[in-house]
Amino acid sequence: MAFSLCNAPATFQRLMNYVLKDVLGSHVISTHGIKPDPGKIDKIVNYKTPTSVDEVRSFLGLAGY
């Protein structure tokens, strides 16, 4: 196995779960498929109206993800 790890696939999977927890944590996975987290959608819908360039950039970063 790579780097002398006897459980390299499991170790790699655990590492990827840790690294991608914020990305995967924003979706709900069920038998009906993968859907966006309703809490995240609610945050975007109720986001205050941007009043400066920095706030517009912040919103676009949030909504673009």
N, C-alpha and C positions, 0 to 999 in steps of 0.2 A: 504494500500500500504506500501511498504518497507520504513522505516525511516520517516514515516508520510508525504510522498510526495504524493500529489493528482495526479500528472502527472508523476509518476515514470518511466513508459516505455519511454515516450518522453524525459525525463531528462537523462535517461541512454543512449538512442540513441544519443542524442546530445553530451554527454561525450565521447562515443565510436567514433563518427565522429571526435571529436577534437583529441583524443589520436591516432587514426589510420590515420590521414590526410596524413602523410608522406608515409605510406605504400600504402594506396589506391590512393594517388596522383600520383603514378608512373605507373598507368595503365589507359588506355582509355576504357571507357565502352560505348558501342553503341548497336544498334539493331543487329549488326553482331557478337556481343560477346565481350569478354574482351581481350584486346591486350596490350602489353607493350607500354609505352610512347615512341614515336619515338625519342624524345629529349634525353632520357636516353640511348637508344641504340646507338645514335650518339656519346654520350660521351664515351661509352665503346669502340666503333670502333676506335675513334680518340685518345684514351688514349696513352700518350707517353710511350715508352718502359721503363720498370722499370730497374734501374741500381743498386739498393741496395736491401737488404733483406726487409727493412721497406717498400720500394715502392712496392715490390712484394706482401707483406702482405696487403698493402692498396688496390692494384688492386684486389686481390682475395676476399677481403671483399666486394668491389664494385660489382664485377662480380658474386659473389656467391649469392648476394641478388637478 
